[in-house]
Amino acid sequence: MLANLIRDVVIPRSDLHGVYHVATPPISKFDLLRLVAKRYDKKIELIPDDRANPDRTLVAARFEKATGYVPPGWPTLVDLMYCDRFGSTRA
């Protein structure tokens, strides 16, 4: 996905230079694990732990403004990961 973005958006744009963040909307580890567990049909108990919750959010506004690129949401990304692994859209 990132390689395609670089090929299709970054390389053709000689005006892009410097450091850009490419990021999806923020998601907690717990919520991401819930999405992955659901997509992979895992019957596991996830226990939230809010004791350590550092904000490591990347701000991608500069890249979005320069290119118009809006990344897919987390559910789409998890589906893409699943399909890449299993070559199918359903479990």
Sine and cosine of phi, psi and omega as CSV:
sin_phi,cos_phi,sin_psi,cos_psi,sin_omega,cos_omega
0.00,0.00,-0.77,0.64,0.02,-1.00
-0.91,0.41,-0.62,0.78,0.03,-1.00
-0.88,0.48,-0.66,0.75,0.04,-1.00
-0.90,0.44,-0.64,0.76,0.03,-1.00
-0.88,0.47,-0.70,0.72,0.03,-1.00
-0.89,0.46,-0.71,0.70,-0.01,-1.00
-0.89,0.45,-0.72,0.69,-0.16,-0.99
-1.00,0.06,-0.47,0.88,-0.12,-0.99
-0.91,-0.41,-0.72,0.69,-0.13,-0.99
-0.98,0.18,-0.79,0.61,-0.08,-1.00
-0.86,0.52,-0.67,0.74,0.01,-1.00
-0.93,0.37,-0.22,0.97,-0.09,-1.00
-0.97,-0.23,1.00,-0.05,-0.01,-1.00
-0.93,0.36,-0.27,0.96,0.01,-1.00
-0.98,0.20,-0.23,0.97,0.03,-1.00
-0.99,0.14,0.81,-0.58,0.06,-1.00
-0.44,-0.90,0.38,-0.93,-0.05,-1.00
0.99,-0.13,-0.29,-0.96,-0.05,-1.00
-0.97,-0.25,0.78,-0.62,0.07,-1.00
-0.81,-0.58,0.58,-0.81,0.15,-0.99
-0.99,-0.12,0.72,-0.70,0.15,-0.99
-0.92,-0.39,0.89,-0.47,-0.13,-0.99
-0.53,-0.85,0.48,-0.88,0.13,-0.99
-1.00,0.03,0.15,-0.99,0.10,-1.00
-0.86,0.51,0.50,-0.87,-0.01,-1.00
-0.87,0.50,0.53,-0.85,0.08,-1.00
-0.53,-0.85,0.60,-0.80,0.04,-1.00
-0.97,0.24,0.39,-0.92,0.06,-1.00
-0.86,0.51,-0.63,0.78,-0.01,-1.00
-0.89,0.46,-0.74,0.67,0.00,-1.00
-0.91,0.42,-0.61,0.79,0.05,-1.00
-0.91,0.42,-0.69,0.73,0.04,-1.00
-0.89,0.46,-0.61,0.79,0.06,-1.00
-0.89,0.46,-0.68,0.73,0.04,-1.00
-0.88,0.48,-0.72,0.70,-0.02,-1.00
-0.91,0.42,-0.71,0.70,0.00,-1.00
-0.87,0.49,-0.67,0.74,0.01,-1.00
-0.91,0.42,-0.71,0.70,-0.05,-1.00
-0.90,0.43,-0.61,0.79,-0.02,-1.00
-1.00,0.00,0.12,0.99,0.04,-1.00
0.82,0.57,0.72,0.70,0.03,-1.00
-1.00,-0.05,0.80,-0.60,0.02,-1.00
-1.00,-0.09,0.97,0.23,-0.04,-1.00
-0.81,-0.58,0.43,-0.90,0.06,-1.00
-1.00,-0.09,0.82,-0.57,0.07,-1.00
-0.96,-0.28,0.76,-0.65,-0.04,-1.00
-0.92,-0.40,0.90,-0.44,0.00,-1.00
-0.92,0.40,0.55,-0.84,0.03,-1.00
-0.67,-0.74,0.96,-0.26,-0.06,-1.00
-1.00,-0.09,0.18,0.98,-0.04,-1.00
-0.89,0.45,-0.71,0.70,0.00,-1.00
-0.88,-0.48,0.91,-0.41,-0.06,-1.00
-0.66,-0.75,0.91,0.42,-0.01,-1.00
-0.93,0.37,0.59,-0.81,0.02,-1.00
-1.00,0.01,0.95,-0.33,0.01,-1.00
-0.92,-0.39,0.48,0.88,-0.07,-1.00
-0.91,0.42,0.73,-0.68,0.13,-0.99
-1.00,-0.04,0.62,-0.78,0.04,-1.00
-0.97,-0.23,0.91,-0.42,-0.09,-1.00
-0.97,-0.24,0.26,0.96,-0.08,-1.00
-0.86,0.50,-0.60,0.80,-0.03,-1.00
-0.90,0.43,-0.70,0.71,0.02,-1.00
-0.92,0.39,-0.67,0.74,0.01,-1.00
-0.88,0.47,-0.68,0.74,0.01,-1.00
-0.91,0.41,-0.64,0.77,-0.04,-1.00
-0.96,0.29,-0.53,0.85,-0.14,-0.99
-0.89,-0.46,-0.35,0.94,-0.10,-0.99
0.99,0.16,0.04,1.00,-0.04,-1.00
-0.97,0.26,0.81,-0.59,0.11,-0.99
-0.88,-0.48,0.88,-0.48,-0.07,-1.00
-0.93,0.36,0.42,-0.91,0.09,-1.00
-0.92,0.40,0.35,-0.94,0.03,-1.00
-0.97,0.26,0.18,-0.98,-0.04,-1.00
-0.87,0.50,-0.65,0.76,0.03,-1.00
-0.85,0.52,-0.65,0.76,0.04,-1.00
-0.91,0.42,-0.68,0.74,0.00,-1.00
-0.90,0.43,-0.64,0.77,0.04,-1.00
-0.91,0.41,-0.65,0.76,0.07,-1.00
-0.87,0.48,-0.69,0.72,0.03,-1.00
-0.88,0.48,-0.66,0.75,0.04,-1.00
-0.88,0.47,-0.70,0.71,0.01,-1.00
-0.88,0.48,-0.74,0.67,-0.03,-1.00
-0.91,0.42,-0.58,0.81,0.05,-1.00
-0.90,0.44,-0.61,0.79,-0.02,-1.00
-0.97,0.25,-0.68,0.73,-0.13,-0.99
-0.94,-0.34,-0.11,0.99,0.03,-1.00
0.91,0.41,0.45,0.89,-0.06,-1.00
-0.52,-0.86,0.35,-0.94,0.04,-1.00
-1.00,-0.07,-0.18,0.98,0.01,-1.00
-0.77,-0.63,0.50,-0.87,0.02,-1.00
-0.94,0.34,0.00,0.00,0.00,0.00
